[in-house]
Amino acid sequence: MTRKRWPMAALAALLAAFVAAVWLWQSPGRKLTTPEIDRYLALVAKVPFPPDAQPQFLQRLRTWAEADDGQPVYMLNLMRYYPAVRAMPGAPAFTGTPEESNRIYEDRATPLALKAGAIPLFAGPVRNENVMGFAPPVDQWSRVLVMRYPSRRAFFDLVTDPEYAPIAPYKLAALDVNLVPMAAELTIPDLRIVAAALALAVFLAAGWWRAARRSDSITPSAATRS
């Protein structure tokens, strides 16, 4: 291999390693087994959670885990702030607002989520009340968050991480949460990013084509001189 070619070969190897790492990070893997579900739920039961809601939460998690299809899942978080941070077993003493408490949770939970393979796709405050649907239970949301998990296993890996339990109360004591798993029938990436990526690909392809033509035109003349 000539000196001129080894940098490109090294770059190709580096990019291949990067793609492989992302591929493994986002691969769904195998479906959950019953022993794994039992182990996960035993760990989830140790996460500080409002006692009156925990039994139903654990049962619904079990039903959801047992229906694992091995596919990625999108988790819709519909959140409504409480008027003040609530006291709950296992929650740290906190004198800030519910918004501040949830911000602590999201700042600390995001690195754990990324480690598990989860990616936040959308997050933001609700600016106004519903414009359709006026029943109080489906109105007056405060914040919406959509997370993508490569699998249901990744969700359980997050909530059973030893570093997760200490931060969970910052969210659970600050707001009412509706956690809704979804399958993606249609996802549309940001068209600005798609356009930029397409333009970059065309530019690089054009540069490669021009370099290849220049190389072909130089080679015969070099051969003639020799």
C-alpha positions in Angstrom: 0.0 0.0 0.0 1.4 3.4 -1.0 1.8 6.3 1.4 -0.9 8.2 -0.5 -3.5 5.4 0.0 -3.0 4.4 3.6 -4.8 7.5 5.1 -8.0 6.6 3.1 -7.7 3.0 4.1 -7.4 4.1 7.8 -10.3 6.4 7.4 -12.4 3.6 5.8 -11.5 1.3 8.7 -12.4 3.9 11.3 -15.8 4.6 9.6 -16.5 0.9 9.4 -15.8 0.5 13.1 -18.1 3.5 13.8 -20.9 2.1 11.8 -20.5 -1.3 13.4 -20.6 0.3 16.9 -23.8 2.2 16.1 -25.3 -1.0 14.5 -24.6 -3.0 17.7 -25.8 -0.1 19.9 -29.1 0.1 18.1 -29.7 -3.6 17.4 -32.9 -5.0 19.0 -31.4 -8.3 20.0 -33.5 -11.3 21.1 -36.9 -11.3 22.7 -37.2 -11.2 26.5 -37.6 -14.6 28.2 -39.7 -15.3 31.2 -36.7 -15.6 33.6 -35.4 -12.3 32.4 -38.8 -10.7 32.8 -39.0 -12.0 36.4 -35.5 -10.7 37.1 -36.1 -7.3 35.6 -39.4 -6.8 37.5 -37.8 -7.7 40.8 -35.3 -4.9 40.2 -38.0 -2.5 39.0 -39.9 -3.1 42.2 -37.0 -1.6 44.1 -37.3 1.7 42.3 -39.0 4.3 44.5 -42.6 4.6 43.2 -45.9 5.8 44.7 -47.0 2.7 46.7 -50.6 3.0 45.6 -49.7 2.8 41.9 -46.8 0.3 42.0 -48.7 -3.0 41.8 -50.7 -2.0 38.7 -47.5 -0.5 37.1 -45.6 -3.8 37.7 -48.5 -5.9 36.3 -48.7 -3.7 33.2 -45.0 -3.9 32.7 -45.1 -7.7 32.9 -47.9 -7.8 30.3 -46.0 -5.5 28.0 -42.7 -7.5 28.4 -44.4 -10.8 27.8 -45.7 -9.5 24.5 -42.2 -8.6 23.3 -41.9 -8.8 19.6 -38.2 -8.0 19.4 -38.8 -4.7 17.6 -37.9 -1.2 18.5 -40.4 0.7 20.6 -41.3 4.4 20.9 -42.3 5.6 24.4 -44.6 8.5 24.6 -44.3 10.5 27.8 -47.3 12.7 28.5 -46.6 14.7 31.7 -48.5 17.1 33.9 -46.7 18.9 36.6 -48.1 18.8 40.1 -48.7 22.1 41.9 -45.8 21.3 44.1 -43.3 18.4 44.5 -44.9 15.6 46.3 -43.5 13.7 49.2 -43.1 10.0 48.5 -41.2 7.1 50.0 -37.5 7.1 49.0 -37.7 10.6 47.5 -34.8 13.0 48.4 -35.7 16.2 50.3 -36.2 18.8 47.6 -37.5 22.3 48.0 -37.5 23.4 44.3 -40.4 23.5 41.8 -41.7 20.5 39.9 -40.1 21.8 36.8 -36.7 22.0 38.5 -37.1 18.6 39.9 -37.9 17.0 36.5 -35.0 18.9 35.0 -32.7 17.2 37.4 -34.2 13.8 36.5 -33.9 14.4 32.7 -30.3 15.7 33.0 -29.2 12.7 34.9 -31.3 10.1 33.1 -30.3 11.0 29.6 -26.8 9.6 29.8 -28.2 6.3 31.3 -30.7 6.2 28.5 -28.1 6.7 25.8 -26.0 3.9 27.4 -29.0 1.6 27.1 -29.4 2.5 23.5 -32.4 4.8 24.0 -32.5 8.1 22.0 -34.7 11.1 22.9 -36.5 12.0 19.6 -38.6 14.9 20.8 -39.1 16.8 24.0 -40.7 20.1 24.8 -43.2 22.0 26.9 -46.9 22.2 26.0 -47.6 25.9 25.2 -51.4 25.9 25.3 -54.3 23.7 26.3 -55.7 21.2 23.8 -57.4 22.6 20.8 -59.5 19.4 20.5 -60.5 17.2 23.3 -61.7 19.2 26.3 -62.1 16.5 29.0 -59.8 17.3 32.0 -58.1 13.9 32.0 -56.8 14.5 28.5 -56.1 18.2 28.8 -53.7 20.6 30.5 -50.5 18.6 29.7 -47.2 20.3 30.8 -44.5 18.4 28.8 -44.2 15.8 26.1 -41.3 13.5 25.5 -40.8 10.7 22.9 -38.0 8.2 23.4 -36.9 5.5 21.0 -35.7 2.3 22.5 -34.1 -0.3 20.2 -36.0 -3.0 22.1 -38.1 -3.5 25.2 -35.0 -5.0 26.8 -33.3 -1.6 26.4 -36.1 0.0 28.4 -35.7 -2.5 31.2 -31.9 -2.0 31.1 -32.5 1.7 31.7 -35.0 1.5 34.6 -33.0 -1.3 36.3 -29.6 0.5 36.1 -28.3 0.9 39.6 -27.9 4.7 39.0 -31.5 5.0 37.9 -33.4 4.4 41.2 -31.9 7.4 43.1 -33.0 9.8 40.4 -36.5 8.4 39.5 -38.2 10.2 42.4 -37.2 13.6 40.9 -39.6 12.8 38.1 -42.3 10.8 39.9 -42.7 13.3 42.7 -42.8 16.2 40.3 -45.5 15.2 37.7 -48.2 12.8 36.7 -46.8 10.6 33.9 -48.6 8.7 31.2 -46.1 6.3 29.7 -47.4 4.9 26.4 -45.4 2.4 24.3 -45.9 2.8 20.5 -44.8 1.0 17.4 -43.6 3.2 14.5 -45.7 2.8 11.3 -44.2 6.0 9.8 -41.2 8.1 10.9 -40.1 11.1 8.9 -36.6 12.5 9.5 -35.9 16.2 9.5 -35.8 17.0 5.7 -33.1 19.6 6.3 -30.8 16.9 7.5 -31.8 14.6 4.7 -31.1 17.4 2.2 -27.8 18.2 3.7 -26.7 14.6 3.8 -27.8 14.1 0.2 -25.9 17.2 -0.9 -22.8 16.0 0.9 -23.0 12.6 -0.7 -23.4 14.1 -4.2 -20.5 16.5 -3.6 -18.2 13.6 -2.4 -19.3 11.4 -5.3 -18.5 14.2 -7.8 -15.1 14.8 -6.2 -14.3 11.0 -6.5 -15.5 10.9 -10.1 -13.3 13.9 -11.0 -10.3 12.5 -9.3 -10.8 9.2 -11.1 -11.1 10.9 -14.5 -7.9 12.9 -13.7 -6.1 9.8 -12.8 -7.1 8.0 -16.0 -6.0 11.0 -18.1 -2.6 11.2 -16.4 -1.8 7.5 -16.6 -1.4 7.1 -20.4 0.8 10.2 -20.7 3.0 8.9 -17.9 3.3 5.6 -19.7 4.2 7.4 -23.0 7.1 9.3 -21.3 8.5 6.1 -19.9 
